[in-house]
Structure formats: structure tokens, C-alpha cells
Amino acid sequence: MAKRKIILVLVFVVTGLAGSAFADEGIEPTVDLVGSWCGGAKVPDIWFGRVNLSVSMVIDEDGEVNGKVGDAELYDGVLKKDKIAWIGKQRLWGSEYVVEGKLRGAINAEAGIKRKTVRVLFDYDETEDRLEGGVFSSGWILGAKKTGQVIGRKMELKRVNSNNTNSAISEPNAADSNEPSVAMQTLELKIGEKSNNSKIRVGIYDSRAVAIAFAYSEFNGIDAKMAEMEKAKADGDTKKIAELQAWGPAQQARLHRQGFSTTPVDDILEHIRDELPQIAKDANVTTLVSKWDKKTLKRYRSAELIDVTDLIVAPFNPDEKQLKAIEQLKKKKPIPLWQLEIMMKLHSH
């Protein structure tokens, strides 16, 4: 009996720690894995104080992962291929993928339970478009509240905002599971005759730069809204005043998401809709796509990518100071949307 208990303990240890010894190096995820995922797992240990463990992850195109596990922030996460051990056709342990990352803060803040690292093992269910697996924190397998490994089983994560896209102009008749936005439909463009060079040229742009240029331009609508506010006050129109007061913070939050993260700027491009065909023609490209829209760019693996950011920014007439700020911004990676949301929430208090 003692020998059987030892074997069972070893199996659980390997299940929880597979990866430090078995996982491959970091990988670039398939297009199916890229995106935001949210859900939870079940914690069987009574000492944890909760049955449900919330889990959220954002997997970017480089295989970097951030998110939350319980109340703790998951950061510096890396996506890897896991190793699966089989006995015949029976899986003993392991998953298709594993995320290895660090934790900041308590997993269970109310109980004061903190752990330094975490491993999220999962398979991708293509039929249901979800991630299934388990969560394993650092700690001792036989420990308890102070030192025990937090284990979350039966984890299921569903995709969040899978229909988001940063495309402004997409290739005609290109197959895509997502419906294009109105802007994409109206700005769909194919230019001129086929070139002697059969290689497709795709114009890419930094959507953050477009948002920054817009924010300081005459197109931003602030003057018009201020005039509306003055009129509403003069008329005693309390309903209009409340509407305009709500517009300000909402517009600011949207511009923050567009200017510092990768939220689409289709609404902004509407202001220069008539100039986009000429911009594409001048750059000799047939399609315009945000450089952060990796899903659309997957369709153009063999295409030549041409940066047209400056051409798209120009119609907003940025001054020298704004252009310098845009150049500095282009050198930095976008802030992950989940992280930006936290920053905005903290700043609002």
C-alpha cells in the first residue's frame, strides 16, 4: 500500500511540474491560439478557501502571455509545447501546450495565499474554440496554505472578443471566418492592373500612430462637442448635458485603447475614407492592414509588406512635435489591452 501511495504522489508531481523538465522552448502560437481567453478551473483543496479559480490569458503572436490567475497577475508568461506521456492509447500526463509565467500578488487575496510562479497546461479544442487543461502553481504537492501547490483542475477558457479586427482595407474575396466591419466593407480596394511582379504588396500601418495623429487633429470633434455643451446649458437641456458629459470619458478611454494598445481605428479612418485609395495607389499596394492584425496578415504570408503609416498619418496634419511623439511610439510595443484596462481603472480612482 505504501508503495502504491508513493507512485500516485509521483504521478501528481510529474503532472504538476511537467515542463521544467519536459516542455520545449518558447514557440510562436498558431493563429487559433492568439487572442484573449477567459474562464476558470476547480480547486479541490479545502485549505485554498475557494472552489472556483478564475483564469484569464492574452496570448500574443510572439508567444508572450499575460493575464490573471485568481487575484494574481500573470506576467512574463511564455507559451511552449508540452510533452505528453502515453501508455498505449491512454494519456498519462501532459498537454499540447503549456504557459510558464510569474505571479504578482496573491492568488487568493482574502486568504493571503501567494505563489511565485504558475504553469497553465492546456489542449486547444478546435470544435468548441476553447482551451482545456489545468493550473499548477509553484509549491509543495503535499503542502497546505503556506507552502502547498495550488492546483486548478478541469480548466476551461473561452475566447474573448474573437471578432475584433484591425483591418481597414481587406483583400477582395479573401476567406475569413469573421465578418468585416462596415469600414472594411466600404474601404475594400483593389488597385490598377496586375504588376509584372506577381508578388502581392500589402500596406501595413501602426494603428496607434493613426490614433495619436487623430487626437490632435481637427477631426477629433472636441470643438463641436464643446459648442453643443454650451448650447445645451443655454437651453437648460439636462438630458443633452448628461449625454455630452458621458461622451468625454468614453471618447478618452477609446482613444487610450487605440493610441496605446491595438484596438482597431476603423472609426478614425472613416474621416479620411476618400484619401485611402490614393494613399494605397501612391504606395503601390493593393491592401491596407494594421500591423497588429496578425490574423489578417496570416493570409498574406508570401506578400511584401510595405509600411504606409506615415502616409496614413499625413492627412491628419500632425505638427513636428506630434510627429516626434509618433516616431517614439512606433519604437515601443503596444501595451496589452488587459494591462491598459487595469491602468485606466487605477487612474480613474
SEDO-648712 format. One record per residue (C-alpha): residue number from 1; residue in three letters; x, y, z. Coordinates in steps of 0.2 Angstrom, whole numbers, plus 5000, padded with zeros to 4 digits. Layout:
SEDO-648712
<drenro num="NUM" residuo="ala" u="X" v="Y" w="Z"/>
...
This chain:
SEDO-648712
<drenro num="1" residuo="met" u="5000" v="5000" w="5000"/>
<drenro num="2" residuo="ala" u="5014" v="5012" w="5004"/>
<drenro num="3" residuo="lys" u="5022" v="5009" w="4988"/>
<drenro num="4" residuo="arg" u="5006" v="5012" w="4979"/>
<drenro num="5" residuo="lys" u="5004" v="5029" w="4988"/>
<drenro num="6" residuo="ile" u="5022" v="5034" w="4983"/>
<drenro num="7" residuo="ile" u="5018" v="5030" w="4965"/>
<drenro num="8" residuo="leu" u="5002" v="5040" w="4965"/>
<drenro num="9" residuo="val" u="5011" v="5055" w="4973"/>
<drenro num="10" residuo="leu" u="5025" v="5054" w="4959"/>
<drenro num="11" residuo="val" u="5012" v="5054" w="4946"/>
<drenro num="12" residuo="phe" u="5004" v="5070" w="4953"/>
<drenro num="13" residuo="val" u="5021" v="5079" w="4955"/>
<drenro num="14" residuo="val" u="5025" v="5075" w="4937"/>
<drenro num="15" residuo="thr" u="5008" v="5081" w="4931"/>
<drenro num="16" residuo="gly" u="5010" v="5097" w="4940"/>
<drenro num="17" residuo="leu" u="5029" v="5100" w="4936"/>
<drenro num="18" residuo="ala" u="5030" v="5093" w="4918"/>
<drenro num="19" residuo="gly" u="5038" v="5107" w="4908"/>
<drenro num="20" residuo="ser" u="5053" v="5112" w="4919"/>
<drenro num="21" residuo="ala" u="5059" v="5095" w="4913"/>
<drenro num="22" residuo="phe" u="5049" v="5091" w="4898"/>
<drenro num="23" residuo="ala" u="5042" v="5107" w="4889"/>
<drenro num="24" residuo="asp" u="5051" v="5114" w="4874"/>
<drenro num="25" residuo="glu" u="5057" v="5131" w="4872"/>
<drenro num="26" residuo="gly" u="5045" v="5146" w="4868"/>
<drenro num="27" residuo="ile" u="5036" v="5145" w="4852"/>
<drenro num="28" residuo="glu" u="5026" v="5156" w="4841"/>
<drenro num="29" residuo="pro" u="5007" v="5151" w="4843"/>
<drenro num="30" residuo="thr" u="4996" v="5146" w="4829"/>
<drenro num="31" residuo="val" u="4983" v="5159" w="4824"/>
<drenro num="32" residuo="asp" u="4970" v="5149" w="4833"/>
<drenro num="33" residuo="leu" u="4979" v="5152" w="4850"/>
<drenro num="34" residuo="val" u="4982" v="5170" w="4848"/>
<drenro num="35" residuo="gly" u="4970" v="5181" w="4857"/>
<drenro num="36" residuo="ser" u="4961" v="5184" w="4874"/>
<drenro num="37" residuo="trp" u="4955" v="5169" w="4884"/>
<drenro num="38" residuo="cys" u="4944" v="5169" w="4900"/>
<drenro num="39" residuo="gly" u="4936" v="5156" w="4911"/>
<drenro num="40" residuo="gly" u="4941" v="5146" w="4926"/>
<drenro num="41" residuo="ala" u="4946" v="5130" w="4935"/>
<drenro num="42" residuo="lys" u="4941" v="5120" w="4950"/>
<drenro num="43" residuo="val" u="4952" v="5119" w="4966"/>
<drenro num="44" residuo="pro" u="4950" v="5103" w="4975"/>
<drenro num="45" residuo="asp" u="4960" v="5108" w="4991"/>
<drenro num="46" residuo="ile" u="4949" v="5114" w="5005"/>
<drenro num="47" residuo="trp" u="4964" v="5124" w="5013"/>
<drenro num="48" residuo="phe" u="4963" v="5136" w="4997"/>
<drenro num="49" residuo="gly" u="4947" v="5143" w="5003"/>
<drenro num="50" residuo="arg" u="4938" v="5143" w="4986"/>
<drenro num="51" residuo="val" u="4932" v="5130" w="4974"/>
<drenro num="52" residuo="asn" u="4932" v="5142" w="4958"/>
<drenro num="53" residuo="leu" u="4949" v="5149" w="4952"/>
<drenro num="54" residuo="ser" u="4947" v="5162" w="4938"/>
<drenro num="55" residuo="val" u="4959" v="5162" w="4924"/>
<drenro num="56" residuo="ser" u="4962" v="5174" w="4910"/>
<drenro num="57" residuo="met" u="4976" v="5174" w="4897"/>
<drenro num="58" residuo="val" u="4981" v="5185" w="4882"/>
<drenro num="59" residuo="ile" u="4992" v="5176" w="4870"/>
<drenro num="60" residuo="asp" u="5001" v="5187" w="4858"/>
<drenro num="61" residuo="glu" u="5008" v="5182" w="4841"/>
<drenro num="62" residuo="asp" u="5026" v="5181" w="4848"/>
<drenro num="63" residuo="gly" u="5020" v="5168" w="4861"/>
<drenro num="64" residuo="glu" u="5021" v="5180" w="4876"/>
<drenro num="65" residuo="val" u="5007" v="5178" w="4888"/>
<drenro num="66" residuo="asn" u="5000" v="5189" w="4902"/>
<drenro num="67" residuo="gly" u="4984" v="5188" w="4912"/>
<drenro num="68" residuo="lys" u="4977" v="5184" w="4929"/>
<drenro num="69" residuo="val" u="4976" v="5168" w="4939"/>
<drenro num="70" residuo="gly" u="4964" v="5170" w="4953"/>
<drenro num="71" residuo="asp" u="4968" v="5188" w="4961"/>
<drenro num="72" residuo="ala" u="4986" v="5187" w="4955"/>
<drenro num="73" residuo="glu" u="4994" v="5195" w="4939"/>
<drenro num="74" residuo="leu" u="5001" v="5183" w="4927"/>
<drenro num="75" residuo="tyr" u="5016" v="5191" w="4919"/>
<drenro num="76" residuo="asp" u="5032" v="5186" w="4908"/>
<drenro num="77" residuo="gly" u="5022" v="5171" w="4903"/>
<drenro num="78" residuo="val" u="5030" v="5161" w="4888"/>
<drenro num="79" residuo="leu" u="5020" v="5148" w="4878"/>
<drenro num="80" residuo="lys" u="5028" v="5132" w="4875"/>
<drenro num="81" residuo="lys" u="5025" v="5115" w="4868"/>
<drenro num="82" residuo="asp" u="5022" v="5102" w="4882"/>
<drenro num="83" residuo="lys" u="5027" v="5084" w="4881"/>
<drenro num="84" residuo="ile" u="5013" v="5070" w="4883"/>
<drenro num="85" residuo="ala" u="5017" v="5053" w="4890"/>
<drenro num="86" residuo="trp" u="5006" v="5039" w="4884"/>
<drenro num="87" residuo="ile" u="5003" v="5021" w="4889"/>
<drenro num="88" residuo="gly" u="4997" v="5013" w="4874"/>
<drenro num="89" residuo="lys" u="4982" v="5025" w="4869"/>
<drenro num="90" residuo="gln" u="4980" v="5031" w="4886"/>
<drenro num="91" residuo="arg" u="4987" v="5048" w="4890"/>
<drenro num="92" residuo="leu" u="4996" v="5048" w="4907"/>
<drenro num="93" residuo="trp" u="5001" v="5066" w="4909"/>
<drenro num="94" residuo="gly" u="5005" v="5081" w="4899"/>
<drenro num="95" residuo="ser" u="4996" v="5093" w="4887"/>
<drenro num="96" residuo="glu" u="4998" v="5100" w="4869"/>
<drenro num="97" residuo="tyr" u="5004" v="5117" w="4876"/>
<drenro num="98" residuo="val" u="5010" v="5125" w="4892"/>
<drenro num="99" residuo="val" u="5012" v="5143" w="4898"/>
<drenro num="100" residuo="glu" u="5025" v="5146" w="4911"/>
<drenro num="101" residuo="gly" u="5025" v="5163" w="4920"/>
<drenro num="102" residuo="lys" u="5027" v="5173" w="4935"/>
<drenro num="103" residuo="leu" u="5014" v="5179" w="4948"/>
<drenro num="104" residuo="arg" u="5012" v="5196" w="4956"/>
<drenro num="105" residuo="gly" u="5001" v="5197" w="4971"/>
<drenro num="106" residuo="ala" u="4990" v="5184" w="4980"/>
<drenro num="107" residuo="ile" u="4981" v="5170" w="4970"/>
<drenro num="108" residuo="asn" u="4968" v="5171" w="4984"/>
<drenro num="109" residuo="ala" u="4969" v="5189" w="4992"/>
<drenro num="110" residuo="glu" u="4956" v="5186" w="5005"/>
<drenro num="111" residuo="ala" u="4966" v="5171" w="5012"/>
<drenro num="112" residuo="gly" u="4983" v="5179" w="5009"/>
<drenro num="113" residuo="ile" u="4989" v="5164" w="4998"/>
<drenro num="114" residuo="lys" u="5004" v="5169" w="4987"/>
<drenro num="115" residuo="arg" u="5014" v="5159" w="4975"/>
<drenro num="116" residuo="lys" u="5029" v="5165" w="4964"/>
<drenro num="117" residuo="thr" u="5026" v="5155" w="4948"/>
<drenro num="118" residuo="val" u="5012" v="5146" w="4938"/>
<drenro num="119" residuo="arg" u="5011" v="5133" w="4924"/>
<drenro num="120" residuo="val" u="4995" v="5133" w="4914"/>
<drenro num="121" residuo="leu" u="4994" v="5116" w="4904"/>
<drenro num="122" residuo="phe" u="4980" v="5115" w="4890"/>
<drenro num="123" residuo="asp" u="4974" v="5107" w="4874"/>
<drenro num="124" residuo="tyr" u="4965" v="5118" w="4861"/>
<drenro num="125" residuo="asp" u="4948" v="5111" w="4857"/>
<drenro num="126" residuo="glu" u="4945" v="5117" w="4839"/>
<drenro num="127" residuo="thr" u="4927" v="5112" w="4838"/>
<drenro num="128" residuo="glu" u="4922" v="5122" w="4853"/>
<drenro num="129" residuo="asp" u="4936" v="5135" w="4851"/>
<drenro num="130" residuo="arg" u="4942" v="5134" w="4869"/>
<drenro num="131" residuo="leu" u="4957" v="5129" w="4880"/>
<drenro num="132" residuo="glu" u="4955" v="5114" w="4891"/>
<drenro num="133" residuo="gly" u="4968" v="5109" w="4905"/>
<drenro num="134" residuo="gly" u="4974" v="5114" w="4922"/>
<drenro num="135" residuo="val" u="4983" v="5126" w="4933"/>
<drenro num="136" residuo="phe" u="4998" v="5122" w="4943"/>
<drenro num="137" residuo="ser" u="5007" v="5135" w="4954"/>
<drenro num="138" residuo="ser" u="5024" v="5133" w="4962"/>
<drenro num="139" residuo="gly" u="5024" v="5125" w="4979"/>
<drenro num="140" residuo="trp" u="5024" v="5108" w="4988"/>
<drenro num="141" residuo="ile" u="5012" v="5095" w="4981"/>
<drenro num="142" residuo="leu" u="5009" v="5089" w="4999"/>
<drenro num="143" residuo="gly" u="5009" v="5106" w="5007"/>
<drenro num="144" residuo="ala" u="4994" v="5117" w="5013"/>
<drenro num="145" residuo="lys" u="4990" v="5135" w="5014"/>
<drenro num="146" residuo="lys" u="5008" v="5142" w="5017"/>
<drenro num="147" residuo="thr" u="5018" v="5131" w="5005"/>
<drenro num="148" residuo="gly" u="5006" v="5120" w="4995"/>
<drenro num="149" residuo="gln" u="5004" v="5119" w="4977"/>
<drenro num="150" residuo="val" u="4988" v="5127" w="4971"/>
<drenro num="151" residuo="ile" u="4980" v="5116" w="4958"/>
<drenro num="152" residuo="gly" u="4966" v="5120" w="4947"/>
<drenro num="153" residuo="arg" u="4958" v="5106" w="4938"/>
<drenro num="154" residuo="lys" u="4945" v="5105" w="4924"/>
<drenro num="155" residuo="met" u="4950" v="5122" w="4917"/>
<drenro num="156" residuo="glu" u="4940" v="5129" w="4903"/>
<drenro num="157" residuo="leu" u="4944" v="5145" w="4894"/>
<drenro num="158" residuo="lys" u="4933" v="5153" w="4881"/>
<drenro num="159" residuo="arg" u="4939" v="5166" w="4868"/>
<drenro num="160" residuo="val" u="4935" v="5184" w="4872"/>
<drenro num="161" residuo="asn" u="4932" v="5197" w="4858"/>
<drenro num="162" residuo="ser" u="4936" v="5185" w="4844"/>
<drenro num="163" residuo="asn" u="4928" v="5196" w="4831"/>
<drenro num="164" residuo="asn" u="4939" v="5211" w="4834"/>
<drenro num="165" residuo="thr" u="4950" v="5216" w="4819"/>
<drenro num="166" residuo="asn" u="4961" v="5230" w="4815"/>
<drenro num="167" residuo="ser" u="4959" v="5229" w="4796"/>
<drenro num="168" residuo="ala" u="4954" v="5245" w="4787"/>
<drenro num="169" residuo="ile" u="4955" v="5238" w="4769"/>
<drenro num="170" residuo="ser" u="4955" v="5220" w="4765"/>
<drenro num="171" residuo="glu" u="4958" v="5209" w="4750"/>
<drenro num="172" residuo="pro" u="4943" v="5206" w="4740"/>
<drenro num="173" residuo="asn" u="4935" v="5189" w="4742"/>
<drenro num="174" residuo="ala" u="4948" v="5183" w="4754"/>
<drenro num="175" residuo="ala" u="4942" v="5169" w="4765"/>
<drenro num="176" residuo="asp" u="4939" v="5174" w="4783"/>
<drenro num="177" residuo="ser" u="4928" v="5167" w="4797"/>
<drenro num="178" residuo="asn" u="4925" v="5184" w="4804"/>
<drenro num="179" residuo="glu" u="4913" v="5196" w="4796"/>
<drenro num="180" residuo="pro" u="4922" v="5213" w="4791"/>
<drenro num="181" residuo="ser" u="4917" v="5229" w="4799"/>
<drenro num="182" residuo="val" u="4907" v="5242" w="4790"/>
<drenro num="183" residuo="ala" u="4923" v="5252" w="4787"/>
<drenro num="184" residuo="met" u="4931" v="5236" w="4779"/>
<drenro num="185" residuo="gln" u="4917" v="5234" w="4768"/>
<drenro num="186" residuo="thr" u="4917" v="5252" w="4762"/>
<drenro num="187" residuo="leu" u="4935" v="5253" w="4760"/>
<drenro num="188" residuo="glu" u="4938" v="5237" w="4751"/>
<drenro num="189" residuo="leu" u="4950" v="5241" w="4737"/>
<drenro num="190" residuo="lys" u="4960" v="5233" w="4723"/>
<drenro num="191" residuo="ile" u="4971" v="5245" w="4713"/>
<drenro num="192" residuo="gly" u="4976" v="5245" w="4695"/>
<drenro num="193" residuo="glu" u="4982" v="5231" w="4683"/>
<drenro num="194" residuo="lys" u="4992" v="5217" w="4689"/>
<drenro num="195" residuo="ser" u="5011" v="5221" w="4691"/>
<drenro num="196" residuo="asn" u="5024" v="5212" w="4681"/>
<drenro num="197" residuo="asn" u="5030" v="5207" w="4698"/>
<drenro num="198" residuo="ser" u="5017" v="5194" w="4703"/>
<drenro num="199" residuo="lys" u="5021" v="5196" w="4722"/>
<drenro num="200" residuo="ile" u="5007" v="5205" w="4732"/>
<drenro num="201" residuo="arg" u="5012" v="5221" w="4740"/>
<drenro num="202" residuo="val" u="5002" v="5224" w="4757"/>
<drenro num="203" residuo="gly" u="5002" v="5241" w="4765"/>
<drenro num="204" residuo="ile" u="5004" v="5240" w="4784"/>
<drenro num="205" residuo="tyr" u="5001" v="5254" w="4797"/>
<drenro num="206" residuo="asp" u="5003" v="5257" w="4816"/>
<drenro num="207" residuo="ser" u="4986" v="5260" w="4822"/>
<drenro num="208" residuo="arg" u="4992" v="5268" w="4837"/>
<drenro num="209" residuo="ala" u="5001" v="5282" w="4827"/>
<drenro num="210" residuo="val" u="4984" v="5285" w="4817"/>
<drenro num="211" residuo="ala" u="4975" v="5287" w="4834"/>
<drenro num="212" residuo="ile" u="4988" v="5299" w="4841"/>
<drenro num="213" residuo="ala" u="4988" v="5310" w="4825"/>
<drenro num="214" residuo="phe" u="4969" v="5310" w="4825"/>
<drenro num="215" residuo="ala" u="4968" v="5315" w="4844"/>
<drenro num="216" residuo="tyr" u="4977" v="5331" w="4840"/>
<drenro num="217" residuo="ser" u="4968" v="5335" w="4823"/>
<drenro num="218" residuo="glu" u="4953" v="5345" w="4818"/>
<drenro num="219" residuo="phe" u="4944" v="5329" w="4816"/>
<drenro num="220" residuo="asn" u="4943" v="5324" w="4834"/>
<drenro num="221" residuo="gly" u="4926" v="5333" w="4837"/>
<drenro num="222" residuo="ile" u="4930" v="5341" w="4853"/>
<drenro num="223" residuo="asp" u="4926" v="5359" w="4847"/>
<drenro num="224" residuo="ala" u="4910" v="5353" w="4840"/>
<drenro num="225" residuo="lys" u="4905" v="5344" w="4857"/>
<drenro num="226" residuo="met" u="4910" v="5359" w="4867"/>
<drenro num="227" residuo="ala" u="4899" v="5370" w="4856"/>
<drenro num="228" residuo="glu" u="4885" v="5358" w="4859"/>
<drenro num="229" residuo="met" u="4888" v="5358" w="4878"/>
<drenro num="230" residuo="glu" u="4887" v="5377" w="4878"/>
<drenro num="231" residuo="lys" u="4870" v="5377" w="4868"/>
<drenro num="232" residuo="ala" u="4863" v="5363" w="4880"/>
<drenro num="233" residuo="lys" u="4867" v="5373" w="4895"/>
<drenro num="234" residuo="ala" u="4860" v="5389" w="4887"/>
<drenro num="235" residuo="asp" u="4844" v="5379" w="4883"/>
<drenro num="236" residuo="gly" u="4843" v="5370" w="4900"/>
<drenro num="237" residuo="asp" u="4844" v="5353" w="4891"/>
<drenro num="238" residuo="thr" u="4849" v="5342" w="4905"/>
<drenro num="239" residuo="lys" u="4847" v="5326" w="4895"/>
<drenro num="240" residuo="lys" u="4859" v="5333" w="4882"/>
<drenro num="241" residuo="ile" u="4871" v="5339" w="4895"/>
<drenro num="242" residuo="ala" u="4872" v="5322" w="4903"/>
<drenro num="243" residuo="glu" u="4875" v="5314" w="4886"/>
<drenro num="244" residuo="leu" u="4889" v="5325" w="4882"/>
<drenro num="245" residuo="gln" u="4897" v="5323" w="4900"/>
<drenro num="246" residuo="ala" u="4897" v="5304" w="4897"/>
<drenro num="247" residuo="trp" u="4904" v="5306" w="4879"/>
<drenro num="248" residuo="gly" u="4920" v="5314" w="4886"/>
<drenro num="249" residuo="pro" u="4927" v="5300" w="4897"/>
<drenro num="250" residuo="ala" u="4921" v="5287" w="4884"/>
<drenro num="251" residuo="gln" u="4930" v="5295" w="4870"/>
<drenro num="252" residuo="gln" u="4946" v="5297" w="4880"/>
<drenro num="253" residuo="ala" u="4945" v="5279" w="4885"/>
<drenro num="254" residuo="arg" u="4943" v="5273" w="4867"/>
<drenro num="255" residuo="leu" u="4957" v="5284" w="4861"/>
<drenro num="256" residuo="his" u="4968" v="5277" w="4875"/>
<drenro num="257" residuo="arg" u="4964" v="5259" w="4869"/>
<drenro num="258" residuo="gln" u="4968" v="5264" w="4851"/>
<drenro num="259" residuo="gly" u="4983" v="5275" w="4855"/>
<drenro num="260" residuo="phe" u="4992" v="5264" w="4867"/>
<drenro num="261" residuo="ser" u="4986" v="5246" w="4863"/>
<drenro num="262" residuo="thr" u="4979" v="5238" w="4847"/>
<drenro num="263" residuo="thr" u="4961" v="5242" w="4847"/>
<drenro num="264" residuo="pro" u="4955" v="5245" w="4829"/>
<drenro num="265" residuo="val" u="4955" v="5263" w="4821"/>
<drenro num="266" residuo="asp" u="4942" v="5260" w="4808"/>
<drenro num="267" residuo="asp" u="4931" v="5274" w="4815"/>
<drenro num="268" residuo="ile" u="4945" v="5286" w="4814"/>
<drenro num="269" residuo="leu" u="4949" v="5280" w="4796"/>
<drenro num="270" residuo="glu" u="4932" v="5285" w="4791"/>
<drenro num="271" residuo="his" u="4937" v="5303" w="4792"/>
<drenro num="272" residuo="ile" u="4950" v="5301" w="4778"/>
<drenro num="273" residuo="arg" u="4940" v="5287" w="4768"/>
<drenro num="274" residuo="asp" u="4941" v="5296" w="4752"/>
<drenro num="275" residuo="glu" u="4960" v="5298" w="4753"/>
<drenro num="276" residuo="leu" u="4964" v="5280" w="4757"/>
<drenro num="277" residuo="pro" u="4963" v="5274" w="4739"/>
<drenro num="278" residuo="gln" u="4976" v="5287" w="4733"/>
<drenro num="279" residuo="ile" u="4987" v="5283" w="4748"/>
<drenro num="280" residuo="ala" u="4986" v="5264" w="4743"/>
<drenro num="281" residuo="lys" u="4990" v="5269" w="4725"/>
<drenro num="282" residuo="asp" u="5005" v="5280" w="4729"/>
<drenro num="283" residuo="ala" u="5012" v="5266" w="4739"/>
<drenro num="284" residuo="asn" u="5008" v="5253" w="4725"/>
<drenro num="285" residuo="val" u="4999" v="5242" w="4737"/>
<drenro num="286" residuo="thr" u="4983" v="5233" w="4735"/>
<drenro num="287" residuo="thr" u="4978" v="5231" w="4753"/>
<drenro num="288" residuo="leu" u="4979" v="5241" w="4769"/>
<drenro num="289" residuo="val" u="4980" v="5231" w="4786"/>
<drenro num="290" residuo="ser" u="4985" v="5236" w="4803"/>
<drenro num="291" residuo="lys" u="5002" v="5229" w="4808"/>
<drenro num="292" residuo="trp" u="4994" v="5222" w="4824"/>
<drenro num="293" residuo="asp" u="4981" v="5212" w="4814"/>
<drenro num="294" residuo="lys" u="4990" v="5196" w="4814"/>
<drenro num="295" residuo="lys" u="4975" v="5186" w="4809"/>
<drenro num="296" residuo="thr" u="4973" v="5195" w="4793"/>
<drenro num="297" residuo="leu" u="4991" v="5196" w="4789"/>
<drenro num="298" residuo="lys" u="4992" v="5177" w="4790"/>
<drenro num="299" residuo="arg" u="4983" v="5177" w="4773"/>
<drenro num="300" residuo="tyr" u="4997" v="5187" w="4766"/>
<drenro num="301" residuo="arg" u="5012" v="5176" w="4771"/>
<drenro num="302" residuo="ser" u="5021" v="5177" w="4754"/>
<drenro num="303" residuo="ala" u="5017" v="5196" w="4752"/>
<drenro num="304" residuo="glu" u="5029" v="5210" w="4753"/>
<drenro num="305" residuo="leu" u="5024" v="5221" w="4767"/>
<drenro num="306" residuo="ile" u="5026" v="5240" w="4765"/>
<drenro num="307" residuo="asp" u="5025" v="5252" w="4780"/>
<drenro num="308" residuo="val" u="5012" v="5266" w="4775"/>
<drenro num="309" residuo="thr" u="5010" v="5273" w="4792"/>
<drenro num="310" residuo="asp" u="5017" v="5290" w="4788"/>
<drenro num="311" residuo="leu" u="5006" v="5291" w="4773"/>
<drenro num="312" residuo="ile" u="4990" v="5287" w="4783"/>
<drenro num="313" residuo="val" u="4995" v="5299" w="4797"/>
<drenro num="314" residuo="ala" u="4999" v="5314" w="4785"/>
<drenro num="315" residuo="pro" u="4980" v="5319" w="4781"/>
<drenro num="316" residuo="phe" u="4978" v="5322" w="4800"/>
<drenro num="317" residuo="asn" u="4991" v="5336" w="4798"/>
<drenro num="318" residuo="pro" u="5002" v="5332" w="4814"/>
<drenro num="319" residuo="asp" u="5015" v="5346" w="4818"/>
<drenro num="320" residuo="glu" u="5033" v="5342" w="4821"/>
<drenro num="321" residuo="lys" u="5031" v="5339" w="4840"/>
<drenro num="322" residuo="gln" u="5017" v="5326" w="4837"/>
<drenro num="323" residuo="leu" u="5027" v="5318" w="4823"/>
<drenro num="324" residuo="lys" u="5041" v="5316" w="4835"/>
<drenro num="325" residuo="ala" u="5030" v="5308" w="4848"/>
<drenro num="326" residuo="ile" u="5023" v="5296" w="4835"/>
<drenro num="327" residuo="glu" u="5041" v="5291" w="4830"/>
<drenro num="328" residuo="gln" u="5045" v="5287" w="4848"/>
<drenro num="329" residuo="leu" u="5028" v="5277" w="4850"/>
<drenro num="330" residuo="lys" u="5032" v="5267" w="4835"/>
<drenro num="331" residuo="lys" u="5048" v="5260" w="4843"/>
<drenro num="332" residuo="lys" u="5039" v="5253" w="4858"/>
<drenro num="333" residuo="lys" u="5027" v="5238" w="4859"/>
<drenro num="334" residuo="pro" u="5009" v="5241" w="4862"/>
<drenro num="335" residuo="ile" u="5003" v="5239" w="4879"/>
<drenro num="336" residuo="pro" u="4992" v="5223" w="4881"/>
<drenro num="337" residuo="leu" u="4974" v="5228" w="4882"/>
<drenro num="338" residuo="trp" u="4971" v="5219" w="4898"/>
<drenro num="339" residuo="gln" u="4985" v="5228" w="4906"/>
<drenro num="340" residuo="leu" u="4979" v="5245" w="4899"/>
<drenro num="341" residuo="glu" u="4962" v="5242" w="4906"/>
<drenro num="342" residuo="ile" u="4969" v="5240" w="4923"/>
<drenro num="343" residuo="met" u="4980" v="5255" w="4922"/>
<drenro num="344" residuo="met" u="4965" v="5266" w="4916"/>
<drenro num="345" residuo="lys" u="4954" v="5259" w="4931"/>
<drenro num="346" residuo="leu" u="4968" v="5263" w="4944"/>
<drenro num="347" residuo="his" u="4970" v="5280" w="4936"/>
<drenro num="348" residuo="ser" u="4951" v="5284" w="4937"/>
<drenro num="349" residuo="his" u="4951" v="5282" w="4956"/>
